[in-house]
Amino acid sequence: MTKEKLPKESNSLKLFEGSEIRSVWNEEEGEWYFSVVDVVQALTDSPNPRDYWYRVKKRMDEEEKAKLSTICRQLKLESSDGKKYKTDASNTKGVLRIIQSIPSPKAEPFKQWLAKVGSERIDEEFDPELAVARAVESYRRKGYSEEWINRRMLSIKVRNGLTDEWHKRGVKKGNQFAMLTDIISKEWSGMTTREYKNYKGLKKESLRDNMTDSELILNMLAENTAKEISKSEKPATFAENQDVARRGGKVAGIARKAVEESTGKPVVTDKNYLPGTQKRIEE
């Protein structure tokens, strides 16, 4: 499974012994979260996995419950009726700990399956080219053009360069990353990330995966400019980093307006690219 930069939460399905295990990728934490109920179903063949899991939790002592609260959280996952409901989910490490509370001969192959998922992630950490290769192949399967894929890969490189710089300046991963990203987006496109996604009719889908060539290029210009200003000025506070983000985004905003004046067409568009499911970009 490709582990390149995905949106904050990206729904996907993983298979184990013919059972569907719902999962969600949390970019902020760099972790997959798996549906505990689905894991219970796969391991026990229980006709009521929710009730089974409820009884497992009931049997836990206070110390075990306290530990569970640190590895298990409520996330909205899509159900069989197509709607999303809150359900217990845990990361790989947490799921492995939960499995220990469930007596089942199926536990061992499930551990091997999870180990494979984790191994892919570790391999990518040691050899980032594997992540790039998997990402490229994933985009090809979805029907993206080679030209668009090349630009998307470059945009990932630019984004990683910016976040590396933020790390150096003491910016905290999570809310502060999101705030600076919104500032940059607002300055060049006129919209925050959420507003931009709403404009394109996106929900959980990746905004960058649905940008036109011009949008991708200007977003890269904004982020790369912010990175270069930061490297030059070395902001020491979050307020100073906000100012740098604002100025970086403004450079691309000026470029956007110049392009629009020259072409007579808006750069920011509600068109998106999700092959087979959404309207395709036509430029």
MOCORFEN-V657802 format. One line per field, one symbol per residue. ss: DSSP state (H for helix, E for strand, L for the rest). Layout:
ss = ???
This chain:
ss = LLLLLLLLEEEEEEEELLEEEEEEEELLLLEEEEEHHHHHHHHHLLLLHHHHHHHHHHHLLHHHHHHHHHHEEEEEEELLLLLEEEEEEEEHHHHHHHHLLLLLLLHHHHHHHHHHHHHHHHHHHHLHHHHHHHHHHHHHHHLLLHHHHHHHHHHHHHHHHHHHHHHHLLLLLLHHHHHHHHHHHHHHHLLLHHHHHHHLLLLLLLLHHHLLHHHHHHHHHHHHHHHHHHHHHLLLLHHHHHHHHHHHHHHHHHHHHHHHHHHLLLLLLLLLLLLLLLLLLLL
